[in-house]
Amino acid sequence: MERAQSGTALLDRTFRISLLLKGLDGVLELIGGVLLLLVTPAQIGDVARFLTQHELAQDPRDFVANSLLHMTANLSGSASLFGAVYLLLHGVVKIVLVWAVLKEKLWAYPWMIAFLLVFIAYQLYRISVSFSWGMVLLTAFDIFIVWITWREYRMRRSQGRTPEDEAARPRSSR
């Protein structure tokens, strides 16, 4: 029994840490979205050239540096605006859902799961079009968060009332 409780405590801590990482990711997406709104594609290209010039001087065939230059060279104003809006919306939704789940708002668990499943589907599509180990790791992390959120949601529902349910009940029935 004690071993099961320590395993549950470990999963609970893992759940909280995973949510905090997702929330931090949302904050970084907000910052990235704001930067994309404030910085022009030409300025992004200038920064990319500055950041890669030393590496390319040592190894002109460096894959990462050349990929970064290629991506920024093809960046248009409309692509930059789309990226900014995408990052801002994605970041805000992620932060709100992470906050609500951390506050144990029961409604947020299914929304968090649905939100992540949509992005997992998109990420799987991106992997099929252009394989990337980073995308594979991100997708695996999101799948793990879906599983652990589902587990936590089932536990919260089976426990009956949540703190939000208690606050919503009329005083006369408490």
C-alpha positions in Angstrom: 0.0 0.0 0.0 2.8 2.4 0.9 4.5 1.7 -2.4 1.3 2.6 -4.3 1.0 5.8 -2.3 4.6 6.8 -3.1 4.0 6.0 -6.8 0.9 8.2 -6.7 2.8 11.0 -5.0 5.5 10.8 -7.6 2.9 10.9 -10.4 1.2 13.9 -8.7 4.6 15.8 -8.6 5.3 14.8 -12.2 1.9 16.1 -13.2 2.5 19.4 -11.5 6.0 19.8 -13.0 4.8 18.9 -16.4 2.0 21.5 -16.2 4.5 24.1 -15.0 6.7 23.3 -18.0 3.7 23.6 -20.3 2.8 26.9 -18.7 6.4 28.1 -19.1 6.2 27.1 -22.8 3.0 29.2 -23.0 4.8 32.2 -21.6 7.7 31.7 -24.1 5.1 31.5 -26.9 3.6 34.8 -25.8 7.0 36.4 -25.7 7.8 35.0 -29.2 4.5 36.2 -30.5 5.0 39.7 -29.2 8.6 39.8 -30.7 7.2 38.6 -34.1 4.8 41.6 -34.0 7.6 44.0 -33.1 10.4 42.8 -35.3 10.4 42.8 -39.1 11.3 39.8 -41.2 14.4 41.7 -42.4 15.5 42.3 -38.8 15.0 38.6 -38.0 17.2 37.8 -41.0 19.9 40.2 -39.8 19.9 38.6 -36.4 20.1 35.1 -37.9 23.1 36.2 -40.1 24.8 37.7 -37.0 24.2 34.6 -34.9 25.5 32.2 -37.5 28.4 34.1 -39.1 31.0 32.7 -36.7 29.8 29.1 -37.1 29.6 29.3 -40.9 33.1 30.8 -41.0 34.4 27.7 -39.2 32.1 25.2 -41.1 30.3 26.6 -44.2 28.2 23.3 -44.3 26.9 23.5 -40.7 23.3 22.1 -40.9 21.8 24.1 -38.1 23.2 27.5 -39.1 22.3 26.9 -42.8 18.8 25.8 -41.8 18.3 28.9 -39.7 19.4 31.2 -42.5 17.2 29.4 -45.0 14.1 29.7 -42.7 14.7 33.4 -42.1 15.4 34.2 -45.7 12.0 32.9 -46.7 10.1 34.7 -44.0 7.5 37.1 -45.3 5.4 39.8 -43.5 2.3 37.6 -43.7 4.1 34.5 -42.5 5.5 36.6 -39.6 2.0 37.9 -38.7 0.5 34.4 -38.9 3.3 33.1 -36.6 2.7 36.0 -34.2 -1.0 35.4 -34.0 -0.6 31.6 -33.7 2.0 32.0 -30.9 -0.1 34.6 -29.0 -3.3 32.5 -29.2 -1.6 29.2 -28.4 0.3 30.8 -25.5 -2.8 32.4 -24.0 -4.9 29.3 -24.2 -2.0 27.2 -22.8 -1.5 29.6 -19.8 -5.2 29.8 -19.0 -5.7 26.0 -19.1 -2.5 25.3 -17.1 -3.6 27.8 -14.5 -7.1 26.4 -14.3 -5.9 22.8 -14.0 -3.4 23.8 -11.3 -6.3 25.5 -9.5 -8.2 22.1 -9.9 -11.0 23.6 -12.0 -12.6 20.4 -13.1 -13.9 21.9 -16.4 -10.3 22.6 -17.5 -9.1 19.0 -17.6 -11.1 17.9 -20.6 -10.3 21.2 -22.4 -6.6 20.7 -21.7 -6.8 17.2 -23.1 -8.7 18.3 -26.2 -6.4 21.2 -26.8 -3.3 18.9 -26.6 -4.9 16.3 -28.8 -5.5 18.8 -31.6 -1.9 19.9 -31.4 -0.7 16.3 -31.2 -2.6 15.6 -34.5 -1.0 18.6 -36.1 2.5 17.7 -34.8 2.0 14.1 -36.2 1.2 15.7 -39.5 4.3 17.9 -39.4 6.4 14.8 -38.5 5.0 13.0 -41.5 5.8 15.9 -43.8 9.2 16.9 -42.4 10.7 14.6 -39.8 12.3 16.3 -36.8 13.5 14.7 -33.6 12.5 17.8 -31.7 8.9 17.5 -33.0 8.9 13.8 -32.0 10.1 14.7 -28.5 7.5 17.5 -28.2 4.8 15.1 -29.3 5.8 12.4 -26.9 5.8 15.0 -24.1 2.3 16.1 -25.1 1.1 12.5 -25.2 2.5 12.0 -21.7 0.7 15.2 -20.5 -2.6 14.0 -22.0 -2.3 10.7 -20.2 -1.3 12.2 -16.9 -4.0 14.9 -17.1 -6.6 12.2 -17.9 -5.5 10.2 -14.9 -5.7 13.2 -12.7 -9.1 14.2 -14.0 -10.5 10.7 -13.3 -9.1 10.9 -9.8 -10.6 14.3 -9.1 -14.0 13.3 -10.5 -14.0 10.1 -8.4 -13.2 12.1 -5.3 -16.5 13.9 -5.6 -16.5 17.6 -4.9 -13.6 19.8 -5.9 -12.7 23.1 -4.3 -14.6 25.0 -7.1 -17.7 22.8 -6.5 -17.6 23.6 -2.8 -17.3 27.4 -3.4 -20.2 27.3 -5.9 -22.6 25.6 -3.5 -25.1 27.8 -1.8 -24.3 28.6 1.9 -27.6 27.1 3.1 -26.7 23.6 1.9 -23.1 23.6 3.3 
